[in-house]
């Protein structure tokens, strides 16, 4: 029977470890999707390369296989201004979620830094998507009210 849990030590790639330690929502999603608990190294233990995975055997196996399969070799970090970060993330994160699902990457935004985690191809695709989103944001036209009789002088 699978009635008790245990803990295994797992060493993800450096890029996956970076995502796990810097994006709380990412580790919570892994825990939720796989029915496990992840214990990350403390800030004082930055040299540690392993996380502890606690759960039932099959859940631990599933979580470790998921983590092993992640290809974050194309990790890319960009320093951006607030308006650009807003264009990348979108209203309530909608644009970021679209980038994640269409490009197979993970998008993380902290103030003026946006990091993309994914394969080299996925990140390249996401960067093209982002360039388009930023360009669209910059070329939006805005309506303006002009007093009667002034319109001719503007044209």
C-alpha positions as CSV (number, residue, x, y, z in Angstrom):
1,X,0.0,0.0,0.0
2,X,1.0,3.6,-0.6
3,X,0.1,4.9,2.8
4,X,3.1,6.8,3.9
5,X,5.2,9.5,2.3
6,X,8.9,9.9,2.2
7,X,11.4,12.5,0.9
8,X,14.0,12.3,-1.9
9,X,16.7,14.7,-2.8
10,X,16.6,15.8,-6.4
11,X,19.1,17.9,-8.4
12,X,17.5,19.9,-11.1
13,X,19.5,21.8,-13.8
14,X,20.9,25.2,-12.7
15,X,18.2,27.0,-14.8
16,X,15.4,25.0,-13.3
17,X,16.8,25.5,-9.8
18,X,16.9,29.2,-10.5
19,X,13.2,29.2,-11.6
20,X,12.2,27.1,-8.5
21,X,14.0,29.4,-6.1
22,X,13.0,32.7,-7.6
23,X,9.4,32.2,-8.7
24,X,7.1,31.1,-5.8
25,X,4.1,30.5,-8.1
26,X,6.2,28.1,-10.2
27,X,7.1,25.8,-7.2
28,X,3.5,26.0,-6.0
29,X,2.3,24.9,-9.4
30,X,4.7,21.9,-9.4
31,X,3.5,21.0,-5.9
32,X,-0.2,21.3,-6.9
33,X,0.1,19.5,-10.2
34,X,2.1,16.6,-8.7
35,X,0.8,16.3,-5.2
36,X,4.2,16.8,-3.6
37,X,5.9,19.3,-1.3
38,X,9.2,20.9,-2.5
39,X,11.7,22.1,0.0
40,X,14.2,24.6,-1.5
41,X,17.6,25.4,-0.1
42,X,17.5,28.3,2.3
43,X,19.1,31.6,1.3
44,X,22.1,30.7,3.5
45,X,22.4,27.4,1.6
46,X,22.7,28.9,-1.9
47,X,25.6,26.4,-2.6
48,X,23.1,23.5,-2.3
49,X,22.2,22.1,-5.7
50,X,19.3,19.9,-4.5
51,X,15.7,20.3,-3.6
52,X,13.8,17.9,-1.3
53,X,10.7,16.3,-2.8
54,X,8.2,14.9,-0.3
55,X,5.2,12.7,-1.2
56,X,4.0,9.3,-2.2
57,X,6.4,7.3,-4.4
58,X,4.5,7.7,-7.6
59,X,4.0,11.4,-7.0
60,X,7.7,12.0,-6.3
61,X,8.5,10.1,-9.5
62,X,6.1,12.1,-11.5
63,X,7.4,15.4,-10.1
64,X,11.1,14.4,-10.6
65,X,10.4,13.3,-14.2
66,X,8.6,16.6,-14.9
67,X,11.5,18.6,-13.5
68,X,14.1,16.4,-15.5
69,X,12.1,17.0,-18.7
70,X,12.2,20.8,-18.4
71,X,14.6,22.4,-20.8
72,X,15.4,25.9,-19.6
73,X,18.7,26.1,-21.5
74,X,17.5,29.2,-23.4
75,X,16.9,31.3,-20.2
76,X,16.9,35.0,-21.1
77,X,16.7,38.0,-18.8
78,X,15.8,41.5,-20.0
79,X,15.9,44.8,-18.2
80,X,12.8,46.8,-19.2
81,X,10.9,49.9,-18.2
82,X,7.5,49.7,-16.4
83,X,5.5,50.3,-19.6
84,X,7.3,47.5,-21.5
85,X,6.9,45.1,-18.5
86,X,3.2,46.0,-18.6
87,X,3.0,45.2,-22.3
88,X,4.7,41.8,-21.8
89,X,2.6,40.8,-18.8
90,X,-0.7,42.3,-20.1
91,X,-3.9,42.9,-18.2
92,X,-4.0,40.5,-15.2
93,X,-1.2,38.5,-16.7
94,X,-3.1,37.6,-19.9
95,X,-0.3,38.3,-22.3
96,X,2.3,36.4,-20.2
97,X,0.0,33.4,-20.0
98,X,-0.5,33.5,-23.8
99,X,3.3,33.7,-24.3
100,X,3.8,30.7,-21.9
101,X,1.2,28.5,-23.6
102,X,2.1,29.4,-27.2
103,X,5.9,29.4,-26.8
104,X,6.3,26.7,-24.0
105,X,8.2,29.1,-21.7
106,X,7.8,30.4,-18.2
107,X,7.6,34.2,-17.9
108,X,8.7,35.9,-14.7
109,X,8.5,39.6,-14.1
110,X,10.0,41.5,-11.1
111,X,9.8,45.3,-11.3
112,X,12.1,46.2,-14.2
113,X,13.4,42.7,-15.1
114,X,11.6,40.1,-17.2
115,X,13.0,36.6,-17.3
116,X,12.0,33.9,-19.8
117,X,12.7,30.3,-18.9
118,X,12.5,27.7,-21.7
119,X,14.4,26.0,-24.5
120,X,16.4,28.1,-26.9
121,X,13.7,27.8,-29.6
122,X,10.9,28.5,-27.1
123,X,12.6,31.6,-25.8
124,X,13.4,32.8,-29.4
125,X,9.8,32.4,-30.3
126,X,8.7,34.3,-27.1
127,X,11.1,37.1,-27.8
128,X,9.5,37.6,-31.3
129,X,6.1,37.5,-29.6
130,X,7.2,40.1,-27.1
131,X,8.7,42.4,-29.7
132,X,5.4,42.3,-31.5
133,X,3.4,43.0,-28.3
134,X,5.7,45.9,-27.5
135,X,5.5,47.3,-31.0
136,X,1.7,47.0,-30.9
137,X,1.6,48.8,-27.6
138,X,3.8,51.7,-28.9
139,X,1.7,52.1,-32.1
140,X,-1.7,52.2,-30.5
141,X,-3.4,55.4,-31.5
142,X,-5.2,57.5,-29.0
143,X,-8.4,59.5,-29.5
144,X,-8.2,63.2,-28.8
145,X,-10.8,65.8,-28.5
146,X,-10.2,68.9,-30.5
147,X,-12.2,72.1,-30.0
148,X,-14.4,73.0,-33.0
149,X,-12.5,75.0,-35.7
150,X,-9.0,73.8,-34.6
151,X,-9.2,70.4,-36.5
152,X,-8.2,72.0,-39.8
153,X,-5.0,73.5,-38.4
154,X,-3.9,70.0,-37.1
155,X,-4.3,68.4,-40.5
